[in-house]
Amino acid sequence: MAPKKIPSEAPAPIQDRLMRKDAIRDKFDYYFSAEYLNSPQGARLKNIISDSHNRNTGRFLIPLGCFARWKSFKLLFPSAWVAGSPGPKFGNVEGKEEIMEALQTSKTVNVVDTKHIERKYDAARYRLQTNQNDSDGGEDGAWDLSDNSPLYVAPSFVLPVKKMSEVTGLEKDYADAPITPAEHQENLDCYHPDRQIHDRLEVAIQRFKARRKFHTSHSTAFNAWLKFGGVETGDRKFNGKFDEKEKLEGMSAFDKAIEFATHQVGDDKGDPKLWVVDFVGVAEAFLSSELHKTLFDPDAEQIDLVCGIMTNFYNYILHHDVCPEYQTEIFAARAVVKLGRNQLIAIHKLGGLVPGDFNVACSVLLDGSLAGTRGVSYAVPEVELEAGDIAWNPIKENLLTAEKARAIIKMACTSSLASDQLFDAVAEADLSNIMSMDETFELGLEVVEIHPPTQDDIEGYNNANMDEVQVRKNVVLKPLGKLVCKTWKIPAFVDHDLPKHLRDLTFKDAPKTFTFWVEGDIIDHMFWESKEEVLNEKIGKMEKKDMVESFVGMKMSARVRRLKVKGVEECLWVLDGVNSLYCSFYNLILNDLMPHPWKGVRLLTNEEQGGSEDGSH
């Protein structure tokens, strides 16, 4: 199964209603993202949003009809390809219902009514000014049309903050200008091989920052990365006083950089017995284990920003020959950042999908850990709502019922993943009577194989979704692929606090490999396209080529249970819950691993406490 691509201008029609809704949502999120709107192609949409400003309410209400002629939306509906054919289209009632449902989970737009949407960014900046004259003579703190004072409307994103749109030097494809002879002489002084590596890096950080324009988000990400790597942030030595200015006269470029430095690499970092210069290890550990602490569940834009700053700095120190003895390591660290960007974006997308409908259905139906949170029965008919109660919205709360869970599991047992024995066992049986779950393991897993759904299974599921019985059940069945995983020991502090006989106890009875059935939409996000430089043997030069990479090596912390079926020898495993997803290069720096064994409690002597014999200090 091919990975998802950037929305094209002439998409193929999508027959499956659920997949069509996902495509609609993804396209709206793409077009309303800051990346697209700030590109030259986004100028048209910017103008549409700017023109949608409602002077009465101060909101930017964008008419959905503006997008009716966009081929990228219109042609997603199969009936749009045949004039006069029935069925959902972008402009008719059926099509609007699909769009409304699709945008309920959008990350960039809110649905205002059946005709309008608004960008979430503008909604967040929308502010109501306290009214000065209410019709009833009172002050309720809300602006209305009877107020004399005008409504204050925060400026839209189409009016950028001053100088925010200027070149920062941190853009994705930014390249430093060629080094002038004067700069070359300064580099020879600042980055002379005789200088210790920590001094050269401290100067490089200062000179790098001086040649870039950092906004708040850039500084936050850059400082977090440097601090994690052992670089402290503090006040610079130079305070701007007149006598201090006189000291700067005649100083070398190196000395000036040290005086103006706001990031300090301590002198102790120069001792190779205490500290190791590890570009690759810090990059791996920061992206895989530290970034989520700085930015909780970072989205694609935040991931791009962080990875872009790291790559930009690596390029800078390579361009200026800051530490040529570490050139190979810096290239490797830059490759880690490139891989990490793709994997972190995939993890962000997978976070809302795993463990998948099939595994959730097994957990819900067979009293797994998700039964209480997902709910087996969610609708009670003819219930009178009391004051303050909120009516249940089936679009926003798509809970899984027992009936839907049975349909998902039974359909899974008809796929090519199931054996004939399993198919026969569940064909006419009550699943609750023949299925049970036992043997629970909470452990780390590493994906070693990814198998997308077969074409036969995809067609079979599409036919099942068109069946009237399934339509009445309001359940969408998704074709299944499988993940083959092996056990993975999660690096953590806990091992160092446990006695030796309790370590690795988790893996004592666990099998070496597990096979899980997961939906195709999950597997879709485990593939992505990237450009790689490959050698063209015909012309003998390196060329960029589109490559498809997979998330083999993805790691996770999960709860696993064995699924037993009466009369079936086949062993099935269920993901009863996924706690965390990690990059394939998940790493912790030794500072975090606390490798030395715990020391027992003892009384300190006066000398160790820094005191004298009489107890005074």
C-alpha positions as CSV (number, residue, x, y, z in Angstrom):
1,M,0.0,0.0,0.0
2,A,1.5,3.3,-1.1
3,P,2.0,6.1,1.5
4,K,-0.1,9.2,1.5
5,K,1.1,12.0,-0.7
6,I,0.7,15.8,-0.7
7,P,-2.7,16.6,-2.1
8,S,-2.7,16.8,-5.9
9,E,-4.7,19.2,-8.1
10,A,-6.5,16.4,-10.0
11,P,-7.1,13.5,-7.5
12,A,-8.7,10.2,-8.4
13,P,-12.3,9.6,-7.1
14,I,-12.5,7.7,-3.8
15,Q,-15.3,5.2,-3.5
16,D,-15.1,4.4,0.2
17,R,-16.9,7.0,2.2
18,L,-14.6,6.9,5.2
19,M,-11.5,7.1,3.2
20,R,-13.1,10.0,1.2
21,K,-13.8,11.9,4.5
22,D,-10.1,11.4,5.6
23,A,-9.0,12.7,2.3
24,I,-11.2,15.8,2.6
25,R,-9.9,16.5,6.1
26,D,-6.3,16.0,5.0
27,K,-6.7,18.4,2.1
28,F,-8.3,21.1,4.2
29,D,-5.5,20.7,6.8
30,Y,-2.9,21.0,4.1
31,Y,-4.3,24.1,2.4
32,F,-5.0,25.9,5.7
33,S,-1.6,25.1,7.2
34,A,0.9,27.9,7.8
35,E,3.4,26.2,5.5
36,Y,1.0,26.4,2.5
37,L,-0.5,29.8,3.3
38,N,3.0,31.4,3.6
39,S,4.0,29.9,0.2
40,P,3.5,31.6,-3.1
41,Q,0.7,29.1,-4.0
42,G,-1.2,30.2,-0.8
43,A,-1.7,33.8,-1.9
44,R,-5.1,33.0,-3.5
45,L,-6.4,31.4,-0.3
46,K,-5.0,34.2,1.8
47,N,-7.1,36.7,-0.2
48,I,-10.2,34.5,0.2
49,I,-9.7,34.5,4.0
50,S,-9.0,38.2,4.2
51,D,-12.1,39.0,2.1
52,S,-14.3,36.9,4.4
53,H,-13.9,39.4,7.3
54,N,-17.3,40.1,8.8
55,R,-17.3,43.7,10.2
56,N,-20.3,43.1,12.4
57,T,-18.9,40.1,14.3
58,G,-15.2,40.6,13.6
59,R,-14.8,37.0,12.5
60,F,-13.4,35.6,9.4
61,L,-16.2,33.3,8.1
62,I,-15.1,31.6,5.0
63,P,-17.8,30.4,2.6
64,L,-17.5,26.7,1.8
65,G,-18.8,27.5,-1.7
66,C,-15.4,29.1,-2.5
67,F,-13.9,25.6,-2.7
68,A,-16.7,24.0,-4.8
69,R,-14.8,24.6,-8.1
70,W,-11.4,23.4,-6.7
71,K,-10.6,20.2,-8.5
72,S,-8.6,18.9,-5.6
73,F,-11.9,18.8,-3.5
74,K,-14.6,18.4,-6.2
75,L,-13.1,15.3,-7.9
76,L,-12.8,13.3,-4.7
77,F,-16.5,12.5,-5.2
78,P,-17.1,9.7,-7.8
79,S,-20.4,11.2,-8.9
80,A,-18.6,14.4,-9.8
81,W,-16.9,12.7,-12.8
82,V,-20.3,11.9,-14.4
83,A,-22.6,14.9,-15.1
84,G,-26.1,14.5,-13.7
85,S,-25.3,11.3,-11.8
86,P,-26.8,10.9,-8.3
87,G,-24.8,10.6,-5.1
88,P,-22.7,13.0,-2.9
89,K,-21.0,15.9,-4.5
90,F,-19.2,18.9,-3.1
91,G,-22.2,21.2,-3.5
92,N,-25.2,19.0,-2.7
93,V,-26.7,18.0,0.6
94,E,-25.1,14.6,0.8
95,G,-21.7,16.1,0.0
96,K,-22.0,18.8,2.6
97,E,-22.9,16.2,5.3
98,E,-19.6,14.4,4.5
99,I,-17.6,17.6,4.6
100,M,-19.2,18.6,7.9
101,E,-18.3,15.2,9.4
102,A,-14.8,15.2,8.0
103,L,-14.0,18.7,9.4
104,Q,-15.0,17.7,12.9
105,T,-11.5,16.2,13.4
106,S,-9.7,18.9,11.4
107,K,-6.6,20.5,13.1
108,T,-6.8,23.7,11.1
109,V,-10.4,24.8,10.7
110,N,-13.6,24.9,12.7
111,V,-17.1,24.3,11.3
112,V,-19.3,27.4,12.0
113,D,-22.5,26.3,10.2
114,T,-23.5,24.5,7.1
115,K,-22.1,27.2,4.9
116,H,-19.1,28.6,6.7
117,I,-15.8,27.6,8.3
118,E,-13.1,29.5,10.0
119,R,-9.4,29.0,10.5
120,K,-8.7,27.9,14.1
121,Y,-5.8,30.3,14.3
122,D,-8.1,33.3,13.6
123,A,-10.6,32.0,16.1
124,A,-8.0,31.8,18.8
125,R,-7.0,35.4,18.1
126,Y,-10.6,36.6,18.1
127,R,-11.1,38.8,21.1
128,L,-14.3,40.5,22.5
129,Q,-13.9,44.0,23.9
130,T,-15.8,44.8,27.1
131,N,-18.9,46.7,26.1
132,Q,-19.6,50.2,27.4
133,N,-23.4,50.4,27.0
134,D,-25.7,47.4,27.2
135,S,-29.4,47.7,26.3
136,D,-30.5,46.8,29.8
137,G,-28.3,49.3,31.4
138,G,-26.1,46.6,32.9
139,E,-22.6,45.4,32.1
140,D,-22.4,41.8,31.1
141,G,-18.8,41.9,29.8
142,A,-19.7,40.9,26.3
143,W,-19.8,43.0,23.2
144,D,-23.1,43.2,21.2
145,L,-24.6,45.3,18.5
146,S,-26.2,47.7,21.0
147,D,-22.8,48.8,22.3
148,N,-21.5,52.2,21.2
149,S,-17.8,51.2,21.3
150,P,-16.5,49.3,18.2
151,L,-15.5,45.7,18.5
152,Y,-11.8,45.2,18.6
153,V,-10.6,42.6,16.2
154,A,-7.1,41.2,16.5
155,P,-5.2,41.4,13.1
156,S,-5.5,38.3,11.0
157,F,-2.5,36.2,10.0
158,V,-2.6,37.9,6.6
159,L,-1.2,41.0,8.4
160,P,2.1,39.7,9.6
161,V,3.8,41.1,12.7
162,K,6.5,43.6,11.7
163,K,9.7,41.9,10.4
164,M,8.3,38.4,11.0
165,S,8.2,37.8,7.3
166,E,11.8,38.8,6.7
167,V,14.5,36.2,5.9
168,T,15.8,34.7,9.1
169,G,18.5,32.4,7.8
170,L,16.7,29.4,9.3
171,E,14.6,28.6,6.3
172,K,14.7,25.0,5.0
173,D,16.8,25.6,1.9
174,Y,18.9,28.5,3.2
175,A,22.6,28.4,2.4
176,D,25.3,30.6,3.8
177,A,27.0,33.0,1.4
178,P,30.5,32.1,0.3
179,I,33.2,32.9,2.9
180,T,35.0,36.2,2.1
181,P,38.8,36.5,2.6
182,A,38.3,38.5,5.8
183,E,35.9,35.9,7.2
184,H,38.4,33.2,6.4
185,Q,41.0,34.9,8.4
186,E,38.6,35.3,11.3
187,N,37.7,31.6,11.1
188,L,41.4,30.6,11.2
189,D,41.6,32.5,14.5
190,C,38.3,31.4,16.0
191,Y,38.5,27.8,15.0
192,H,42.2,27.1,15.0
193,P,42.8,23.3,15.6
194,D,45.0,24.1,18.6
195,R,42.0,25.6,20.4
196,Q,40.0,23.1,22.5
197,I,36.7,21.8,21.0
198,H,34.5,23.3,23.7
199,D,36.0,26.8,23.0
200,R,35.4,26.5,19.3
201,L,31.8,25.3,19.7
202,E,31.1,28.2,22.1
203,V,32.3,30.7,19.6
204,A,30.5,29.0,16.8
205,I,27.2,29.2,18.7
206,Q,27.6,32.9,19.2
207,R,28.6,33.7,15.6
208,F,25.8,31.4,14.3
209,K,23.2,33.3,16.4
210,A,24.6,36.7,15.3
211,R,24.0,35.7,11.6
212,R,20.4,34.5,12.1
213,K,17.2,36.2,13.2
214,F,15.7,34.2,16.0
215,H,12.0,34.4,16.9
216,T,10.7,33.2,20.2
217,S,9.9,29.7,18.9
218,H,13.4,29.4,17.3
219,S,15.1,30.4,20.6
220,T,13.1,28.0,22.7
221,A,13.9,25.0,20.5
222,F,17.6,26.0,20.0
223,N,18.2,26.6,23.7
224,A,16.4,23.4,24.7
225,W,18.6,21.4,22.4
226,L,21.9,23.1,23.5
227,K,21.0,22.7,27.2
228,F,20.3,19.0,26.7
229,G,23.7,18.7,25.1
230,G,25.5,20.4,28.0
231,V,25.5,24.0,26.9
232,E,24.3,26.5,29.5
233,T,22.5,29.8,28.7
234,G,23.3,32.9,30.7
235,D,24.1,36.6,30.7
236,R,26.9,37.7,28.5
237,K,30.0,39.1,30.0
238,F,30.0,42.4,28.1
239,N,27.5,44.9,29.7
240,G,27.8,47.8,27.2
241,K,29.5,50.3,29.6
242,F,32.0,52.8,28.3
243,D,34.9,51.3,30.1
244,E,33.9,47.9,28.8
245,K,33.8,49.2,25.2
246,E,37.4,50.4,25.5
247,K,38.4,46.8,26.4
248,L,36.9,45.5,23.2
249,E,39.2,47.7,21.1
250,G,42.0,45.6,19.7
251,M,40.3,42.3,20.7
252,S,40.4,39.4,18.3
253,A,37.3,38.0,16.8
254,F,37.6,35.0,19.1
255,D,37.9,37.1,22.2
256,K,34.9,39.3,21.2
257,A,32.8,36.2,20.6
258,I,33.6,35.0,24.1
259,E,32.7,38.4,25.6
260,F,29.4,38.5,23.8
261,A,28.5,34.9,24.3
262,T,25.1,34.1,25.9
263,H,25.7,30.3,25.7
264,Q,28.6,28.9,27.7
265,V,30.3,25.6,27.3
266,G,32.1,25.1,30.7
267,D,35.9,24.6,30.8
268,D,35.3,21.2,32.4
269,K,33.8,20.0,29.1
270,G,37.3,20.0,27.7
271,D,38.3,17.1,29.9
272,P,37.9,14.0,27.7
273,K,38.0,11.8,30.9
274,L,34.7,13.4,32.1
275,W,32.9,14.4,28.9
276,V,32.6,12.9,25.4
277,V,31.8,15.0,22.3
278,D,28.9,13.0,20.8
279,F,27.0,14.7,18.0
280,V,25.1,11.6,17.0
281,G,24.2,10.5,20.5
282,V,22.9,13.9,21.5
283,A,20.8,14.2,18.3
284,E,19.3,10.7,18.8
285,A,18.5,11.2,22.4
286,F,17.1,14.8,22.0
287,L,14.7,13.9,19.2
288,S,13.7,10.5,20.5
289,S,13.5,10.9,24.3
290,E,13.7,14.6,25.2
291,L,11.7,16.5,22.5
292,H,8.3,15.4,23.8
293,K,9.2,16.8,27.2
294,T,9.9,20.2,25.7
295,L,6.9,20.1,23.2
296,F,4.1,17.8,24.3
297,D,3.0,15.8,21.2
298,P,4.7,18.2,18.7
299,D,2.9,18.6,15.4
300,A,4.5,18.6,11.9
301,E,5.1,22.4,12.0
302,Q,6.9,22.2,15.3
303,I,8.9,19.1,14.3
304,D,10.0,20.9,11.1
305,L,11.1,23.9,13.1
306,V,13.2,21.9,15.6
307,C,14.8,19.7,12.9
308,G,15.4,22.7,10.7
309,I,17.3,24.6,13.4
310,M,19.4,21.5,14.1
311,T,20.2,20.9,10.5
312,N,20.9,24.6,9.9
313,F,23.5,24.6,12.8
314,Y,25.2,21.5,11.5
315,N,25.5,23.1,8.1
316,Y,27.0,26.2,9.6
317,I,29.7,24.4,11.5
318,L,30.5,22.3,8.4
319,H,30.6,25.4,6.2
320,H,33.0,27.2,8.6
321,D,35.2,24.2,9.4
322,V,34.6,24.6,13.1
323,C,35.7,21.1,14.0
324,P,36.8,19.2,10.9
325,E,38.0,16.3,13.0
326,Y,34.3,15.6,13.7
327,Q,33.1,16.0,10.2
328,T,32.0,12.3,9.8
329,E,30.0,12.5,13.1
330,I,28.3,15.7,12.1
331,F,27.2,14.2,8.7
332,A,25.8,11.2,10.6
333,A,24.0,13.5,13.1
334,R,22.5,15.4,10.2
335,A,21.2,12.2,8.7
336,V,19.7,11.3,12.1
337,V,17.8,14.6,12.1
338,K,16.5,14.0,8.6
339,L,15.2,10.5,9.6
340,G,13.9,11.8,12.9
341,R,11.8,14.4,11.2
342,N,9.9,11.8,9.1
343,Q,9.6,9.4,12.0
344,L,8.4,12.0,14.5
345,I,5.7,13.2,12.1
346,A,4.6,9.6,11.6
347,I,4.5,9.1,15.4
348,H,2.3,12.2,15.7
349,K,-0.2,10.9,13.1
350,L,-0.1,7.3,14.6
351,G,-0.8,8.6,18.1
352,G,-4.5,9.1,17.4
353,L,-4.9,5.8,15.5
354,V,-3.2,3.0,17.5
355,P,-3.9,0.4,18.6
356,G,-6.6,0.4,15.8
357,D,-10.2,-0.7,15.5
358,F,-9.6,-4.4,15.5
359,N,-7.5,-4.4,18.7
360,V,-9.9,-2.0,20.4
361,A,-12.8,-4.2,19.4
362,C,-11.1,-7.2,21.0
363,S,-10.4,-5.2,24.1
364,V,-13.9,-3.8,24.4
365,L,-15.7,-7.1,23.7
366,L,-13.5,-9.3,25.8
367,D,-13.1,-7.1,28.9
368,G,-9.7,-5.7,28.1
369,S,-8.1,-2.6,29.5
370,L,-10.0,-0.4,26.9
371,A,-13.5,-1.7,27.8
372,G,-14.2,0.9,30.4
373,T,-12.7,3.9,28.5
374,R,-14.2,3.2,25.0
375,G,-17.6,2.0,26.3
376,V,-19.6,-1.0,25.1
377,S,-23.0,0.6,25.4
378,Y,-23.2,4.3,24.9
379,A,-26.8,5.2,24.0
380,V,-29.8,4.9,26.3
381,P,-33.1,5.6,24.4
382,E,-35.7,8.1,25.6
383,V,-33.6,9.7,28.3
384,E,-34.8,13.2,29.3
385,L,-32.0,15.7,29.6
386,E,-31.8,17.8,32.7
387,A,-30.7,21.4,32.9
388,G,-27.0,21.7,32.0
389,D,-26.8,18.3,30.3
390,I,-25.3,18.2,26.9
391,A,-26.9,16.0,24.2
392,W,-24.7,13.2,22.9
393,N,-23.2,14.0,19.5
394,P,-22.5,10.9,17.4
395,I,-20.0,12.8,15.2
396,K,-17.8,13.9,18.1
397,E,-18.2,10.8,20.2
398,N,-17.8,7.8,18.0
399,L,-17.8,5.2,20.7
400,L,-17.6,1.5,19.9
401,T,-20.6,-0.7,20.7
402,A,-20.6,-4.4,21.2
403,E,-22.4,-4.9,17.9
404,K,-19.8,-2.9,16.0
405,A,-17.0,-4.8,17.8
406,R,-18.4,-8.2,16.7
407,A,-18.7,-7.0,13.1
408,I,-15.1,-5.8,13.1
409,I,-13.8,-9.1,14.6
410,K,-15.9,-11.4,12.4
411,M,-14.8,-9.5,9.3
412,A,-11.2,-9.8,10.3
413,C,-11.5,-13.5,10.6
414,T,-12.6,-13.7,6.9
415,S,-9.4,-11.9,5.7
416,S,-6.4,-13.6,4.3
417,L,-4.7,-13.2,7.7
418,A,-6.9,-15.7,9.3
419,S,-6.5,-19.5,9.0
420,D,-9.3,-21.7,7.7
421,Q,-9.7,-23.2,11.2
422,L,-10.3,-19.7,12.7
423,F,-12.7,-18.8,9.9
424,D,-14.8,-21.9,10.6
425,A,-14.8,-21.4,14.3
426,V,-16.2,-17.8,14.3
427,A,-18.5,-18.1,11.3
428,E,-21.8,-18.7,13.2
429,A,-20.6,-18.6,16.8
430,D,-21.2,-16.1,19.5
431,L,-17.7,-14.5,19.9
432,S,-18.2,-13.9,23.6
433,N,-18.6,-17.6,24.2
434,I,-15.6,-18.9,22.2
435,M,-13.1,-16.0,22.6
436,S,-11.2,-15.0,25.7
437,M,-7.9,-13.1,26.5
438,D,-5.2,-14.2,28.9
439,E,-1.5,-13.9,29.4
440,T,-0.8,-10.2,29.7
441,F,2.6,-8.7,29.1
442,E,3.6,-5.0,29.5
443,L,6.8,-4.6,27.6
444,G,8.7,-2.8,24.8
445,L,8.2,-3.9,21.2
446,E,10.2,-3.2,18.0
447,V,8.6,-3.5,14.6
448,V,10.7,-5.8,12.4
449,E,8.2,-6.4,9.5
450,I,5.3,-4.3,8.0
451,H,2.7,-6.1,5.8
452,P,0.0,-3.8,4.2
453,P,-3.4,-5.3,3.4
454,T,-3.5,-7.4,0.3
455,Q,-5.5,-6.2,-2.7
456,D,-8.0,-9.0,-2.3
457,D,-8.6,-8.0,1.3
458,I,-9.1,-4.4,0.3
459,E,-11.7,-5.3,-2.4
460,G,-13.4,-7.7,0.1
461,Y,-13.7,-4.9,2.7
462,N,-15.0,-2.4,0.2
463,N,-17.7,-4.9,-0.8
464,A,-18.6,-5.5,2.8
465,N,-18.9,-1.8,3.5
466,M,-21.5,-1.5,0.7
467,D,-23.6,-4.2,2.2
468,E,-27.0,-2.9,3.5
469,V,-26.6,-4.7,6.8
470,Q,-23.3,-3.0,7.6
471,V,-24.7,0.3,6.5
472,R,-27.5,0.0,9.0
473,K,-25.1,-0.9,11.7
474,N,-23.2,2.4,10.9
475,V,-19.9,0.7,11.1
476,V,-17.0,1.2,8.6
477,L,-14.8,-1.9,8.2
478,K,-11.1,-1.2,7.4
479,P,-8.8,-3.8,5.7
480,L,-6.2,-5.3,7.9
481,G,-2.4,-5.7,7.5
482,K,0.0,-7.0,10.1
483,L,3.0,-5.9,12.1
484,V,5.6,-8.4,13.2
485,C,7.4,-7.2,16.4
486,K,10.2,-8.5,18.6
487,T,10.6,-7.7,22.3
488,W,12.6,-4.6,23.1
489,K,14.1,-3.7,26.5
490,I,13.1,-0.1,27.2
491,P,16.1,1.9,28.5
492,A,14.9,3.3,31.8
493,F,16.0,4.1,35.3
494,V,14.0,1.3,36.9
495,D,16.6,-1.4,36.0
496,H,19.2,0.3,38.1
497,D,16.9,0.3,41.2
498,L,16.0,-3.4,41.0
499,P,18.0,-6.3,42.4
500,K,19.7,-8.5,39.8
501,H,17.2,-11.4,40.2
502,L,14.3,-9.1,39.2
503,R,15.8,-7.5,36.2
504,D,14.5,-8.7,32.8
505,L,11.7,-10.5,34.6
506,T,9.3,-9.1,32.0
507,F,10.8,-11.2,29.2
508,K,11.0,-14.4,31.2
509,D,7.8,-16.0,29.7
510,A,7.2,-13.7,26.7
511,P,7.7,-15.1,23.2
512,K,10.5,-13.7,21.1
513,T,8.1,-12.3,18.4
514,F,4.5,-11.1,18.3
515,T,2.2,-10.6,15.3
516,F,-0.5,-8.0,15.4
517,W,-3.4,-7.3,13.1
518,V,-3.7,-3.5,12.4
519,E,-5.7,-1.4,10.0
520,G,-4.4,-0.3,6.7
521,D,-4.7,3.4,7.6
522,I,-2.3,2.9,10.4
523,I,0.2,1.1,8.1
524,D,-0.2,4.0,5.6
525,H,1.4,6.3,8.0
526,M,4.4,3.9,8.4
527,F,5.5,4.8,4.9
528,W,6.7,8.1,3.6
529,E,8.4,9.5,0.5
530,S,11.9,11.2,0.7
531,K,14.5,12.4,-1.7
532,E,17.8,10.6,-1.5
533,E,21.0,11.3,-3.4
534,V,22.0,8.2,-5.5
535,L,24.7,7.7,-8.0
536,N,23.6,7.7,-11.7
537,E,26.0,5.2,-13.2
538,K,25.3,6.4,-16.7
539,I,26.6,10.0,-16.1
540,G,28.7,9.3,-13.1
541,K,27.0,11.9,-10.9
542,M,24.8,12.0,-7.8
543,E,21.2,12.7,-8.4
544,K,18.2,13.2,-6.2
545,K,15.6,10.4,-6.5
546,D,12.3,9.8,-4.8
547,M,12.5,6.9,-2.4
548,V,9.8,5.2,-0.2
549,E,10.9,4.5,3.3
550,S,9.2,2.5,6.0
551,F,9.0,2.7,9.8
552,V,10.7,-0.7,10.3
553,G,12.4,-0.3,13.7
554,M,9.6,1.7,15.3
555,K,9.5,1.1,19.0
556,M,6.6,1.2,21.4
557,S,5.7,0.6,25.0
558,A,2.5,-1.6,25.0
559,R,0.2,-3.9,26.8
560,V,-0.1,-7.2,25.0
561,R,-2.6,-10.0,25.6
562,R,-3.1,-13.4,24.0
563,L,-6.4,-14.0,22.2
564,K,-7.6,-17.6,22.6
565,V,-10.4,-19.1,20.4
566,K,-12.0,-22.4,21.3
567,G,-11.0,-25.2,18.8
568,V,-8.3,-23.0,17.2
569,E,-4.6,-23.8,17.7
570,E,-3.5,-20.5,16.1
571,C,-2.0,-18.0,18.5
572,L,-3.3,-14.5,18.1
573,W,-2.0,-11.4,20.0
574,V,-3.9,-8.2,20.7
575,L,-2.5,-4.8,21.4
576,D,-4.6,-4.1,24.5
577,G,-3.1,-0.6,24.8
578,V,-0.2,1.4,23.5
579,N,1.5,3.7,26.0
580,S,4.1,5.4,23.9
581,L,5.6,5.3,20.4
582,Y,9.3,5.9,19.8
583,C,11.8,6.5,16.9
584,S,13.8,3.6,15.6
585,F,16.9,5.2,17.0
586,Y,15.5,5.7,20.5
587,N,18.4,6.6,22.8
588,L,19.1,8.0,26.2
589,I,22.4,9.7,27.0
590,L,24.4,8.2,29.8
591,N,23.7,11.1,32.0
592,D,20.0,10.0,32.1
593,L,20.7,6.3,32.4
594,M,22.3,6.5,35.9
595,P,24.5,3.5,35.2
596,H,26.2,3.2,38.5
597,P,24.6,1.0,41.2
598,W,22.9,2.7,44.1
599,K,25.1,3.4,47.0
600,G,24.0,2.4,50.5
601,V,23.3,5.0,53.2
602,R,26.2,5.9,55.5
603,L,27.2,8.7,57.8
604,L,29.5,11.4,56.4
605,T,32.7,12.4,58.2
606,N,33.3,16.0,59.2
607,E,35.9,16.3,56.4
608,E,33.3,15.1,53.8
609,Q,30.8,17.5,55.1
610,G,33.2,20.4,54.8
611,G,33.2,21.1,58.5
612,S,35.8,21.2,61.3
613,E,36.3,18.8,64.1
614,D,34.1,20.9,66.4
615,G,31.3,20.9,63.9
616,S,31.7,24.5,62.8
617,H,31.9,25.5,59.1
